């Protein structure tokens, strides 16, 4: 129901504390390393240009 405010639409409240502090720089470095070492996937089919 879009007439309800978002805080009332989802009544789930998580009481759990965070597990550890976030090391943003280490996380970004790890994501970049994974992205660079993961091979690209082959396309399943040929890409056709759109006709406008």
Backbone as a chain_set.jsonl record, in Angstrom:
{"seq": "XXXXXXXXXXXXXXXXXXXXXXXXXXXXXXXXXXXXXXXXXXXXXXXXXXXX", "coords": {"N": [[0.851, -1.182, 0.0], [0.859, 2.005, -1.06], [0.102, 4.278, 0.262], [0.859, 4.127, 2.854], [3.458, 5.056, 5.133], [6.977, 4.337, 4.571], [8.23, 3.311, 6.899], [6.21, 1.993, 8.198], [5.439, 0.029, 6.434], [7.298, -2.043, 6.414], [7.685, -4.012, 9.054], [9.67, -5.395, 10.278], [12.254, -5.497, 12.593], [15.61, -5.478, 13.188], [17.504, -6.679, 15.794], [20.078, -7.413, 16.132], [23.529, -6.942, 16.777], [26.267, -5.454, 14.962], [28.8, -7.523, 13.428], [31.525, -6.926, 13.205], [33.888, -4.242, 12.841], [33.881, -2.204, 9.9], [36.207, -2.395, 7.359], [36.735, -0.436, 4.988], [38.618, 0.189, 2.959], [40.156, -2.18, 2.735], [38.135, -3.922, 1.925], [37.404, -2.827, -0.586], [39.828, -3.155, -1.956], [39.994, -5.962, -2.005], [37.711, -6.602, -3.522], [38.405, -5.396, -5.952], [40.662, -6.897, -6.645], [39.515, -9.446, -7.02], [37.824, -8.845, -9.166], [39.664, -8.229, -11.168], [41.038, -10.635, -11.49], [39.139, -12.492, -12.226], [38.061, -14.254, -15.026], [36.639, -12.97, -18.088], [33.297, -13.625, -19.228], [32.142, -15.502, -22.031], [30.041, -14.305, -24.652], [26.735, -15.475, -25.265], [25.454, -15.319, -27.736], [25.411, -13.622, -30.948], [25.746, -10.087, -31.052], [23.378, -7.839, -32.144], [22.974, -4.773, -33.856], [20.663, -2.149, -32.963], [17.919, -1.087, -34.916], [16.837, 2.085, -35.624]], "CA": [[0.0, 0.0, 0.0], [1.738, 3.169, -1.179], [-0.34, 5.374, 1.12], [1.507, 3.963, 4.16], [4.864, 5.457, 5.139], [7.876, 3.185, 4.488], [8.526, 2.732, 8.214], [5.094, 1.139, 8.604], [5.293, -1.073, 5.482], [8.168, -3.134, 6.853], [7.67, -3.987, 10.511], [10.795, -6.18, 10.785], [13.301, -4.728, 13.258], [16.741, -6.339, 13.529], [18.107, -6.308, 17.075], [21.429, -7.958, 16.149], [24.641, -5.998, 16.666], [27.193, -5.744, 13.878], [29.777, -8.532, 13.811], [32.865, -6.362, 13.267], [33.963, -2.935, 12.191], [34.057, -2.298, 8.457], [37.439, -1.853, 6.815], [36.299, -0.129, 3.623], [39.745, 0.131, 2.029], [40.48, -3.591, 2.515], [37.043, -4.506, 1.163], [37.518, -2.372, -1.97], [41.001, -3.804, -2.544], [39.655, -7.36, -2.257], [36.769, -6.635, -4.647], [39.141, -5.065, -7.172], [41.502, -8.049, -6.958], [38.635, -10.489, -7.56], [37.344, -8.397, -10.475], [40.751, -8.293, -12.141], [41.487, -12.011, -11.71], [38.046, -13.3, -12.757], [38.019, -14.14, -16.489], [35.388, -12.515, -18.683], [32.458, -14.684, -19.781], [31.838, -15.397, -23.457], [28.641, -14.012, -24.953], [26.026, -16.647, -25.769], [25.1, -15.132, -29.135], [25.929, -12.437, -31.609], [25.054, -8.854, -30.703], [22.88, -7.16, -33.337], [22.664, -3.367, -33.591], [19.241, -1.788, -33.048], [17.527, -0.201, -36.014], [15.916, 3.12, -35.149]], "C": [[0.89, 1.237, 0.0], [1.3, 4.34, -0.316], [0.277, 5.284, 2.52], [2.948, 4.449, 4.088], [5.774, 4.227, 5.137], [8.16, 2.53, 5.835], [7.415, 1.818, 8.702], [4.909, -0.049, 7.662], [6.112, -2.278, 5.907], [8.283, -3.066, 8.366], [8.822, -4.79, 11.116], [11.858, -5.249, 11.364], [14.406, -5.695, 13.673], [17.404, -5.821, 14.799], [19.567, -6.748, 17.16], [22.468, -6.848, 15.994], [25.521, -6.4, 15.486], [28.286, -6.697, 14.334], [31.179, -7.957, 13.966], [32.836, -4.987, 12.618], [34.286, -3.135, 10.712], [35.367, -1.646, 8.054], [37.194, -1.63, 5.331], [37.431, -0.281, 2.613], [40.116, -1.319, 1.711], [39.403, -4.268, 1.677], [37.139, -4.107, -0.314], [38.713, -3.007, -2.667], [40.702, -5.258, -2.889], [38.701, -7.484, -3.443], [37.475, -6.343, -5.965], [40.023, -6.234, -7.602], [40.681, -9.172, -7.578], [38.17, -10.11, -8.963], [38.431, -8.515, -11.536], [41.183, -9.719, -12.443], [40.396, -12.92, -12.272], [38.001, -13.141, -14.277], [36.642, -13.683, -16.976], [34.627, -13.707, -19.256], [32.222, -14.421, -21.266], [30.362, -15.069, -23.636], [28.0, -15.242, -25.588], [25.726, -16.524, -27.259], [25.694, -13.851, -29.682], [25.091, -11.221, -31.215], [24.668, -8.14, -31.991], [22.584, -5.703, -32.998], [21.166, -3.11, -33.736], [19.016, -0.874, -34.239], [16.524, 0.806, -35.487], [15.135, 3.689, -36.29]], "O": [[1.603, 1.483, 0.973], [2.049, 5.306, -0.172], [0.226, 6.248, 3.285], [3.6, 4.264, 3.06], [5.384, 3.177, 5.648], [8.315, 1.311, 5.904], [7.658, 0.951, 9.542], [4.287, -1.04, 8.045], [5.66, -3.416, 5.772], [8.915, -2.155, 8.9], [8.942, -4.862, 12.339], [12.306, -4.318, 10.693], [14.155, -6.632, 14.431], [17.814, -4.662, 14.868], [20.229, -6.481, 18.163], [22.304, -5.935, 15.185], [25.514, -7.557, 15.065], [28.664, -6.685, 15.506], [31.953, -8.454, 14.784], [31.878, -4.625, 11.935], [34.899, -4.134, 10.334], [35.61, -0.481, 8.368], [37.417, -2.524, 4.515], [37.224, -0.822, 1.527], [40.364, -1.655, 0.553], [39.712, -5.092, 0.816], [36.974, -4.952, -1.194], [38.626, -3.363, -3.843], [41.11, -5.74, -3.946], [38.863, -8.374, -4.278], [37.18, -6.97, -6.982], [40.122, -6.53, -8.793], [41.107, -9.784, -8.558], [38.127, -10.961, -9.852], [38.145, -8.865, -12.681], [41.652, -9.993, -13.548], [40.699, -14.014, -12.749], [37.912, -12.018, -14.774], [35.62, -13.972, -16.355], [35.231, -14.678, -19.712], [32.116, -13.274, -21.7], [29.527, -15.514, -22.849], [28.642, -15.962, -26.353], [25.741, -17.526, -27.974], [26.379, -13.104, -28.983], [23.873, -11.32, -31.065], [25.523, -7.866, -32.834], [21.999, -5.426, -31.951], [20.486, -3.766, -34.525], [19.83, 0.003, -34.529], [15.477, 0.427, -34.962], [14.305, 4.575, -36.088]]}, "num_chains": 1, "name": "protein.A"}
